[in-house]
Amino acid sequence: MTFPYKIIDLTQTLSSDSPSWDIGCGFAHQTTLNYDDCPSRVKFKVQNIAMPAGIGTHLDAPAHCIKNGLHIAELDLVGHHLITNCFVIDVSHKSHEHYTITEQDLLDFEHKYEMISEHSFVIFYTGWEKFWNDADKYRNNLVFPCLSEKIAELLLKKNIAGIGIDTLSPDRPENNYIVHQLMLENKRYIVENICNASKLPPSGAYSMVLPMKIADLTEAPIRLIGLY
């Protein structure tokens, strides 16, 4: 039986050169046993990895900025709509490093396509992912396209499950992280550093947000998959 959906990998590849919120990546892997040193007949290569929890394409759980909020392992795949329908709002044609995505962008999308449905995952495609392989430019002193407080409030009224964006964050520091606060205090989730969102249709697709299930984490790397 042929799988009925086209699969789009929305996940950035991690390496020691990947951009991060802090200056310097923090991601590293080390080989602790190589094939030539393995004493068994079947040769193995064994590695360790070290990294911040919030690097690459990753999920922010409510506990990331809400005391006593839900942690990563407490987010249920079904109950918290980690597998759901998704929308892609493309603002790349007018986006720039100081661009703020507004409620008008959302209203324009709904006028052209369809209304955002409840429990959906809403991805904002700004085109910023094109700088991923240039860590300094991607970080850009934390100046990149972000979301406004008003659009976050409007999305909450629509009872969405979560938001995603192809930058380091839906907030710039200058806005005091209001989008994080609004989303996470209302038990929504946030996905950052998405790629390939332009390969999904604006509506009619599905998303699978699949974090590593680690206890007591407020953030975790994910494999983000789009289906249509």
Secondary structure as UniProt FT lines:
FT   STRAND          7..9
FT   TURN            16..17
FT   STRAND          28..33
FT   HELIX           35..37
FT   STRAND          46..50
FT   STRAND          58..60
FT   HELIX           62..64
FT   TURN            67..68
FT   HELIX           72..74
FT   TURN            77..81
FT   STRAND          83..90
FT   TURN            92..94
FT   TURN            97..98
FT   STRAND          100..101
FT   HELIX           103..112
FT   TURN            118..119
FT   STRAND          121..125
FT   HELIX           128..131
FT   TURN            132..133
FT   HELIX           135..139
FT   HELIX           140..142
FT   STRAND          146..147
FT   HELIX           149..157
FT   TURN            158..159
FT   STRAND          162..165
FT   HELIX           173..175
FT   TURN            176..177
FT   HELIX           178..185
FT   TURN            186..187
FT   STRAND          189..192
FT   HELIX           197..199
FT   STRAND          205..211
FT   TURN            215..216
FT   STRAND          219..227
//
